[in-house]
């Protein structure tokens, strides 16, 4: 898929930052996060705010190598919900402002295929979107996800997961082919957005997986709106999707594409 415009990602980052900050300010920081059972709401917000500060550091210093997590600016987060919300929102606003200033094409380090600021605009928008959904699930809220952004989320996950050496998808080895190559169609999964353009055929390989865009028949298919496919592929269910064909194949892909 073609990436969205740089400003579209930053507008989404701003909107989801506001929604996540509101959820923690009004909610209980100790509320459990259903999709991340080891986290409460406070830990979720501290994680997302720290990632924003890490991305800010990468862009601000024009890093050419992966930086550490030590000595990030303003890294100490308050414990109370209102203070935590302000801390989180201030870090995200600084990041969005810096990315607007630099534009999408400035060279910086990135952990997937791309090495430019556009990667971080897309990654931080999608990171924040998924964790906004987490916060809403923890606080009993629900809000819409624009179809174009949701379809882009699915595409971004697949795109980044195929990056060689990406450490963020520890379960990919479960998808790798061992022994003889599979016959055409074996173990393949077709993903299909029903409300906006977005179709992908996922194929197992010796290194994990590859994918092609477009309509094709797989051993299994998962169909639904872009929002529901986002929930399914990120394991933020329950997701109202239609699973066709080999359900075991669909389960294998769902478990293999877990983002750590």
Secondary structure in CASP SS format (residue, H / E / C, confidence):
PFRMAT SS
TARGET T0000
AUTHOR 0000-0000-0000
METHOD secondary structure of the structure
MODEL  1
X C 1.00
X C 1.00
X C 1.00
X C 1.00
X C 1.00
X H 1.00
X H 1.00
X H 1.00
X H 1.00
X H 1.00
X H 1.00
X H 1.00
X H 1.00
X H 1.00
X H 1.00
X H 1.00
X H 1.00
X H 1.00
X H 1.00
X H 1.00
X H 1.00
X H 1.00
X H 1.00
X H 1.00
X H 1.00
X H 1.00
X C 1.00
X C 1.00
X C 1.00
X C 1.00
X C 1.00
X E 1.00
X E 1.00
X C 1.00
X C 1.00
X E 1.00
X E 1.00
X E 1.00
X E 1.00
X E 1.00
X H 1.00
X H 1.00
X H 1.00
X H 1.00
X H 1.00
X H 1.00
X H 1.00
X H 1.00
X H 1.00
X H 1.00
X H 1.00
X H 1.00
X H 1.00
X H 1.00
X H 1.00
X H 1.00
X H 1.00
X H 1.00
X H 1.00
X H 1.00
X C 1.00
X C 1.00
X C 1.00
X C 1.00
X C 1.00
X C 1.00
X C 1.00
X C 1.00
X C 1.00
X C 1.00
X C 1.00
X C 1.00
X C 1.00
X C 1.00
X C 1.00
X C 1.00
X C 1.00
X C 1.00
X C 1.00
X C 1.00
X H 1.00
X H 1.00
X H 1.00
X H 1.00
X H 1.00
X H 1.00
X H 1.00
X H 1.00
X H 1.00
X H 1.00
X H 1.00
X H 1.00
X H 1.00
X H 1.00
X H 1.00
X H 1.00
X H 1.00
X H 1.00
X H 1.00
X H 1.00
X H 1.00
X H 1.00
X C 1.00
X C 1.00
X C 1.00
X C 1.00
X E 1.00
X C 1.00
X C 1.00
X C 1.00
X C 1.00
X C 1.00
X C 1.00
X C 1.00
X C 1.00
X E 1.00
X H 1.00
X H 1.00
X H 1.00
X H 1.00
X H 1.00
X H 1.00
X H 1.00
X H 1.00
X H 1.00
X H 1.00
X H 1.00
X H 1.00
X H 1.00
X H 1.00
X H 1.00
X H 1.00
X H 1.00
X H 1.00
X H 1.00
X H 1.00
X H 1.00
X H 1.00
X H 1.00
X C 1.00
X C 1.00
X C 1.00
X C 1.00
X C 1.00
X C 1.00
X C 1.00
X H 1.00
X H 1.00
X H 1.00
X H 1.00
X H 1.00
X H 1.00
X H 1.00
X H 1.00
X H 1.00
X H 1.00
X H 1.00
X H 1.00
X H 1.00
X H 1.00
X H 1.00
X C 1.00
X C 1.00
X C 1.00
X C 1.00
X C 1.00
X C 1.00
X C 1.00
X C 1.00
X C 1.00
X C 1.00
X H 1.00
X H 1.00
X H 1.00
X C 1.00
X C 1.00
X C 1.00
X C 1.00
X C 1.00
X C 1.00
X C 1.00
X C 1.00
X C 1.00
X C 1.00
X C 1.00
X C 1.00
X C 1.00
X C 1.00
X E 1.00
X E 1.00
X E 1.00
X E 1.00
X E 1.00
X C 1.00
X C 1.00
X C 1.00
X C 1.00
X C 1.00
X E 1.00
X E 1.00
X E 1.00
X E 1.00
X E 1.00
X E 1.00
X E 1.00
X C 1.00
X C 1.00
X E 1.00
X E 1.00
X E 1.00
X E 1.00
X E 1.00
X E 1.00
X C 1.00
X C 1.00
X C 1.00
X C 1.00
X C 1.00
X C 1.00
X E 1.00
X E 1.00
X E 1.00
X E 1.00
X E 1.00
X C 1.00
X H 1.00
X H 1.00
X H 1.00
X H 1.00
X H 1.00
X H 1.00
X H 1.00
X H 1.00
X C 1.00
X C 1.00
X C 1.00
X C 1.00
X C 1.00
X C 1.00
X C 1.00
X C 1.00
X E 1.00
X E 1.00
X E 1.00
X E 1.00
X C 1.00
X H 1.00
X H 1.00
X H 1.00
X H 1.00
X H 1.00
X H 1.00
X H 1.00
X H 1.00
X H 1.00
X H 1.00
X C 1.00
X C 1.00
X C 1.00
X C 1.00
END
